[in-house]
Amino acid sequence: MIVVVCPGQGSQTPGFLAPWLEVPENASLIAEYSEAAGLDLAAHGTTSDADTIRDTAVAQPLIVAAGLVAFSSLVKAAGRERIGGVAGHSVGEITAAAAAGILSTSDAMQFVSERAVAMAQAAAAMPTSMSAVLGGDAADVVAKAESLGLQAANYNGGGQIVVAGAADSLARLADEPPAGARVIPLQVAGAFHTRYMESARTWLAGAVDGYATSDPTLPIWTNNDGSRVESGAKYLELLVTQVASPVRWDLTMESLAAAGVTGIIELAPAGALIGLARRGLKGIPSVGIKTPDDLDAAVALIEQNA
């Protein structure tokens, strides 16, 4: 079973969308997604600098748009019926929702734009950030973080937990890491998936009534607890609550393993989830679709698992 995974914020790099826009069909899709999101995604994906595309209000729509273009290209090359399921990490869950047919692509782009603005505003209310903690005992890492007033925001599996909160507390954690662990500061605008995002969650909860959902036509798993979700309405509800709740990618990978995953394909901008899969899903082959040139390898992986 091939599962397509959709990356979250932080995967984007300047100019990463340029190879995709060389394909006229993709350029047309990006134009549609730009209109829905209210942003010039073609410009942000080609000429905007690293600081610009790090801005939450830009980064999230850009990542979802890139993922949807890559998914459309993959389906065209390999057929949708050969994909065994989808899952997304953080904002990648919105990409997954559109891929699974829960949201239309235009609604997915409008929703991610609203989510991004709400989260950016929540982040601006108080200076916060995030750090990745690599290694150490998971319980010790969480206990140490909580003792400093920090929260575990992403349980990424493979010995990686991302913690979030006040910058001075993150600095203390780096100076006094848990036994056997090292702390790496992340270039993000705020403490996502923590209590600091509660205002964004509240705002989104009042905005989702305008979105129509359908039940998924591909198996889809949630970051909430790693379980498979059968209801489109429930998945949308989880998209809202997940804004202020930890990402349990570790549990998502456990569910994929239990479901019999035999290959992982990561959509653009690919790389992060393949790295996690190499540690959390050892032995499972993977392909990252960074550019259209990677589609042949993705199709080959699907054919090997047919």
C-alpha positions as CSV (number, residue, x, y, z in Angstrom):
1,M,0.0,0.0,0.0
2,I,1.4,3.4,-1.1
3,V,0.6,6.3,1.2
4,V,1.1,9.9,0.1
5,V,2.2,12.2,2.8
6,C,2.0,16.0,2.8
7,P,4.6,18.1,4.6
8,G,4.1,21.0,7.0
9,Q,5.5,24.4,7.6
10,G,9.3,24.8,7.4
11,S,9.7,22.6,4.3
12,Q,9.7,25.5,1.9
13,T,12.8,27.1,0.4
14,P,13.2,30.1,-1.9
15,G,12.4,29.4,-5.5
16,F,11.2,25.8,-4.9
17,L,8.0,26.3,-7.0
18,A,9.8,27.4,-10.1
19,P,10.3,23.9,-11.7
20,W,6.6,23.2,-11.3
21,L,5.6,26.4,-13.0
22,E,7.4,25.4,-16.2
23,V,4.5,23.1,-16.9
24,P,1.6,25.2,-18.2
25,E,-1.1,23.0,-16.5
26,N,0.6,23.6,-13.1
27,A,0.9,27.3,-13.8
28,S,-2.8,27.4,-14.3
29,L,-3.5,25.6,-11.1
30,I,-1.2,27.9,-9.1
31,A,-3.2,30.9,-10.6
32,E,-6.4,29.3,-9.4
33,Y,-5.0,28.6,-5.9
34,S,-3.6,32.2,-5.7
35,E,-7.0,33.6,-6.4
36,A,-8.6,31.4,-3.7
37,A,-5.9,32.2,-1.2
38,G,-5.7,35.9,-2.0
39,L,-1.9,35.7,-2.5
40,D,0.4,35.7,-5.5
41,L,1.7,32.2,-4.9
42,A,3.7,32.1,-8.2
43,A,5.8,35.1,-7.1
44,H,6.2,33.8,-3.5
45,G,7.3,30.4,-4.9
46,T,9.8,31.8,-7.3
47,T,11.2,35.2,-6.3
48,S,10.3,35.8,-2.7
49,D,13.2,35.5,-0.2
50,A,13.5,33.2,2.8
51,D,12.2,35.7,5.3
52,T,9.1,36.4,3.2
53,I,8.1,32.8,2.7
54,R,8.8,32.1,6.4
55,D,5.9,34.4,7.3
56,T,3.2,32.1,8.4
57,A,0.5,33.9,6.4
58,V,2.6,33.2,3.2
59,A,4.2,29.9,4.1
60,Q,1.1,27.8,4.8
61,P,-0.9,28.6,1.6
62,L,2.3,28.2,-0.4
63,I,3.0,24.7,1.0
64,V,-0.5,23.5,0.4
65,A,-0.6,24.9,-3.1
66,A,2.7,23.1,-4.0
67,G,1.4,19.9,-2.5
68,L,-1.8,20.0,-4.5
69,V,0.1,20.7,-7.7
70,A,2.4,17.7,-7.0
71,F,-0.6,15.5,-6.1
72,S,-2.4,16.4,-9.3
73,S,0.7,15.6,-11.3
74,L,1.1,12.3,-9.5
75,V,-2.5,11.3,-10.1
76,K,-2.1,12.2,-13.8
77,A,1.0,10.1,-14.1
78,A,0.0,7.0,-12.0
79,G,-3.7,7.1,-11.5
80,R,-5.6,7.9,-8.3
81,E,-6.8,4.3,-7.8
82,R,-3.3,3.2,-7.1
83,I,-2.8,5.4,-4.1
84,G,-3.6,3.6,-0.8
85,G,-4.1,6.6,1.4
86,V,-3.0,10.1,2.5
87,A,-1.8,11.8,5.6
88,G,-0.5,15.3,6.3
89,H,1.8,16.8,8.9
90,S,0.3,20.0,10.5
91,V,-0.7,22.3,7.7
92,G,-0.2,19.3,5.4
93,E,-3.4,17.9,6.8
94,I,-5.2,20.5,4.6
95,T,-3.4,19.2,1.5
96,A,-4.4,15.7,2.5
97,A,-8.0,16.8,3.0
98,A,-8.2,18.1,-0.6
99,A,-6.4,15.0,-1.9
100,A,-8.9,12.7,-0.2
101,G,-11.8,14.7,-1.5
102,I,-12.9,16.1,1.9
103,L,-12.5,19.7,0.7
104,S,-12.5,21.1,-2.8
105,T,-9.1,22.6,-3.8
106,S,-10.5,26.1,-3.7
107,D,-12.0,25.6,-0.3
108,A,-8.7,24.1,0.9
109,M,-6.8,27.1,-0.3
110,Q,-9.3,29.5,1.3
111,F,-9.2,27.6,4.6
112,V,-5.4,27.5,4.8
113,S,-5.3,31.2,4.1
114,E,-7.7,31.9,6.9
115,R,-5.8,29.5,9.2
116,A,-2.5,31.1,8.4
117,V,-3.7,34.6,9.1
118,A,-5.3,33.5,12.4
119,M,-2.1,31.7,13.5
120,A,0.1,34.6,12.5
121,Q,-2.0,36.9,14.5
122,A,-1.9,34.6,17.5
123,A,1.9,34.3,17.2
124,A,2.2,38.1,17.0
125,A,0.4,38.5,20.4
126,M,3.4,37.1,22.3
127,P,7.0,36.4,21.2
128,T,7.4,32.6,21.1
129,S,9.2,30.0,19.1
130,M,10.0,26.3,18.7
131,S,13.0,24.0,19.1
132,A,13.5,20.4,18.0
133,V,14.8,18.0,20.6
134,L,16.7,15.1,19.2
135,G,17.4,12.0,21.2
136,G,16.9,11.4,24.9
137,D,14.0,9.7,26.6
138,A,10.7,11.0,25.4
139,A,9.2,11.2,28.9
140,D,12.3,13.0,30.2
141,V,12.1,15.5,27.3
142,V,8.5,16.3,27.9
143,A,9.0,16.6,31.7
144,K,12.0,18.9,31.2
145,A,10.1,21.1,28.7
146,E,7.1,21.4,31.0
147,S,9.3,22.3,34.0
148,L,10.4,25.3,32.0
149,G,6.8,26.3,31.0
150,L,7.2,24.8,27.5
151,Q,4.9,22.4,25.7
152,A,5.5,19.5,23.4
153,A,4.1,20.6,20.0
154,N,5.2,17.9,17.6
155,Y,5.8,14.3,18.5
156,N,7.6,13.4,15.3
157,G,8.7,9.9,16.1
158,G,12.2,8.5,15.5
159,G,13.5,10.3,18.6
160,Q,12.4,13.8,17.7
161,I,10.0,16.0,19.7
162,V,9.5,19.7,18.9
163,V,8.8,21.9,22.0
164,A,7.5,25.4,22.0
165,G,7.0,28.4,24.1
166,A,8.8,31.5,25.3
167,A,12.2,32.2,23.7
168,D,14.1,32.5,27.1
169,S,12.7,29.1,28.2
170,L,13.8,27.6,24.9
171,A,17.3,29.1,25.4
172,R,17.4,27.5,28.9
173,L,16.4,24.2,27.4
174,A,19.3,24.4,24.9
175,D,21.7,25.3,27.7
176,E,20.4,22.5,29.9
177,P,19.2,19.7,27.6
178,P,17.7,16.4,28.8
179,A,20.2,13.6,29.2
180,G,21.3,12.3,25.8
181,A,19.5,15.0,23.8
182,R,20.4,18.0,21.8
183,V,18.3,21.0,21.1
184,I,18.0,22.7,17.7
185,P,16.2,26.1,17.4
186,L,13.7,26.3,14.6
187,Q,13.2,29.3,12.3
188,V,9.4,29.7,12.9
189,A,7.2,32.6,13.9
190,G,5.5,31.2,17.0
191,A,4.6,28.3,19.3
192,F,2.3,26.5,16.9
193,H,0.1,23.6,18.2
194,T,0.2,24.9,21.8
195,R,-2.0,26.9,24.1
196,Y,-0.6,30.1,22.4
197,M,-2.7,29.3,19.3
198,E,-6.0,29.1,21.2
199,S,-7.2,32.4,19.8
200,A,-6.6,31.0,16.3
201,R,-8.5,27.8,17.2
202,T,-11.5,29.8,18.5
203,W,-11.6,32.0,15.4
204,L,-11.4,29.1,13.0
205,A,-14.2,27.3,14.9
206,G,-16.5,30.1,14.1
207,A,-15.4,30.2,10.4
208,V,-15.8,26.6,9.3
209,D,-19.6,26.6,8.8
210,G,-19.1,28.0,5.4
211,Y,-17.1,25.0,4.2
212,A,-18.8,22.0,2.6
213,T,-17.2,18.6,3.3
214,S,-17.5,15.2,1.7
215,D,-16.5,11.9,3.3
216,P,-13.0,10.9,2.2
217,T,-12.6,8.8,-1.0
218,L,-9.1,7.8,0.1
219,P,-8.1,6.5,3.5
220,I,-6.9,9.4,5.6
221,W,-5.3,9.6,9.0
222,T,-5.3,12.4,11.6
223,N,-2.5,14.0,13.5
224,N,-4.8,14.2,16.5
225,D,-4.2,10.6,17.6
226,G,-3.1,8.8,14.4
227,S,-6.4,7.2,13.8
228,R,-8.1,6.8,10.4
229,V,-11.0,9.2,9.9
230,E,-14.1,8.1,8.0
231,S,-16.1,11.4,8.2
232,G,-15.3,14.5,6.3
233,A,-17.1,16.7,8.8
234,K,-15.1,15.1,11.7
235,Y,-11.9,15.7,9.8
236,L,-12.7,19.4,9.4
237,E,-13.4,19.6,13.1
238,L,-10.0,18.1,13.8
239,L,-8.3,20.5,11.5
240,V,-9.7,23.3,13.7
241,T,-8.8,21.7,17.1
242,Q,-5.3,20.6,15.8
243,V,-4.2,24.3,15.5
244,A,-3.8,24.4,19.3
245,S,-3.1,20.7,20.0
246,P,0.1,18.6,19.6
247,V,0.9,17.0,16.2
248,R,1.1,13.2,16.8
249,W,3.0,12.2,13.7
250,D,4.5,9.4,15.7
251,L,1.1,7.9,16.1
252,T,0.3,8.5,12.5
253,M,3.3,6.6,11.4
254,E,2.3,3.7,13.8
255,S,-1.1,3.6,12.2
256,L,0.4,3.6,8.7
257,A,2.6,0.6,9.7
258,A,-0.4,-1.2,11.2
259,A,-2.4,-0.6,8.0
260,G,0.4,-2.3,5.9
261,V,2.1,0.6,4.3
262,T,4.7,-0.6,1.8
263,G,5.9,2.8,0.4
264,I,5.8,6.5,1.1
265,I,5.6,9.3,-1.4
266,E,6.1,12.8,0.0
267,L,4.6,15.7,-1.9
268,A,6.4,19.0,-2.6
269,P,8.1,20.6,-0.9
270,A,9.4,17.2,0.1
271,G,12.1,16.0,2.4
272,A,11.1,16.4,6.0
273,L,8.6,13.5,6.3
274,I,10.9,11.1,4.4
275,G,13.5,11.8,6.9
276,L,11.1,11.0,9.8
277,A,9.9,7.9,8.0
278,R,13.5,6.6,7.7
279,R,13.6,6.5,11.5
280,G,10.0,5.8,12.3
281,L,9.1,3.4,9.5
282,K,12.5,1.7,9.0
283,G,12.8,-0.4,5.8
284,I,9.8,1.3,4.1
285,P,11.0,2.7,0.7
286,S,10.2,6.3,0.0
287,V,10.3,9.0,-2.7
288,G,10.1,12.7,-2.3
289,I,8.6,14.7,-5.2
290,K,10.6,17.9,-5.0
291,T,10.3,18.7,-8.7
292,P,8.4,17.2,-11.7
293,D,11.6,15.3,-12.4
294,D,10.9,13.1,-9.4
295,L,7.5,11.9,-10.7
296,D,9.1,9.0,-12.6
297,A,10.6,7.6,-9.4
298,A,7.3,8.0,-7.6
299,V,5.5,6.1,-10.4
300,A,8.1,3.4,-10.3
301,L,7.6,3.0,-6.5
302,I,3.8,2.6,-7.1
303,E,4.4,0.0,-9.8
304,Q,6.7,-1.9,-7.6
305,N,4.0,-2.1,-5.0
306,A,1.1,-2.8,-7.4
